[in-house]
Every structure is written in structure tokens, then in C-alpha cells.
Amino acid sequence: KILFFHSQVAAFKNSRLGRYLDDRPFIALTLLVFVAVSAVPVAFFLIFVITTAIMSCISVMVMEGFVITVGGIFLLFVLFGLGALSVGVSGILSGAYMVISTLVNRRYSSKGPGKREEASRSSLQKSAPALDLYASNGK
């Protein structure tokens, strides 16, 4: 009887649904049993949903960490490969530059050996009188 003096219970009993259930006690008992019995499966379902949500969050974090780790290792290998490729290409280009410049220098130097010899002879002739002057001043 204490329950009937509660304001919310009194308001429910005065409502349209409360009066309907008060007139039909079998339906009220059926509804009460259904609510009581369905509380256990609903509670298990809510526990399952909360546990699944927590586990999925944890597994997503673990999976994301795994994917980031694999991606970082892959990036490291790609960067090391690009570094080795860069060193190789630089070596090939440097070698090609040295070979081409040596070939160009030999080609142009072999074209004009007469000009070089003439230039060196003329410089020797110009410096020869100066050497003679020094020799004559010493006498």
C-alpha cells in the first residue's frame, strides 16, 4: 500500500493506460511478467554491445598500430632503396662525365698538336734571348 501513495504511481493509475490495466488484471500480470523476464536478455545484450564496442576500439587501435608499423618499415625500405639508387645514378653520371670530358679533351688536344708545338717553340724562342742576356751579363 505504500507504493500506491507515491506520486508517480498515483499519476500512472489515474492515466488512461493505468485505468485499462486496472480493469484487466490478466493483461497487467502478463505485461509485468514479460518486463521481468525480458530484463535478463536485455541486460545480456547490453553487456554484449558494450563489451563488443570496447573490444572493437581496442582492436582498432592495435590494428592501426600494426598498420602504421608496417607502413613505417615499408617507407624505411623504400627510402633506403631510393638512397642506394641515388648513389648509383650519381656514380654513373659522374663516371660518364669523367669519361666524356676525357674523350673530348683528348680529341681536341690530338687535333692541334702542331699548334701546341708551335706555341711552345715560340715561347722558348722568346725566352732564349733573355737567357742569353743573363749569360752575357755574367761574363
Secondary structure, 3 states (H helix, E strand, C coil): CCHHHCHHHHHHHHCHHHHHHHHCHHHHHHHHHHHHHHHHHHHHHHHHHHHHHHHHHHHHHHHHHHHHHHHHHHHHHHHHHHHHHHHHHHHHHHHHHHHHHHHHHHHHHHHCHHHHHHHHHHHHHHHHHHHHHHHHHHC
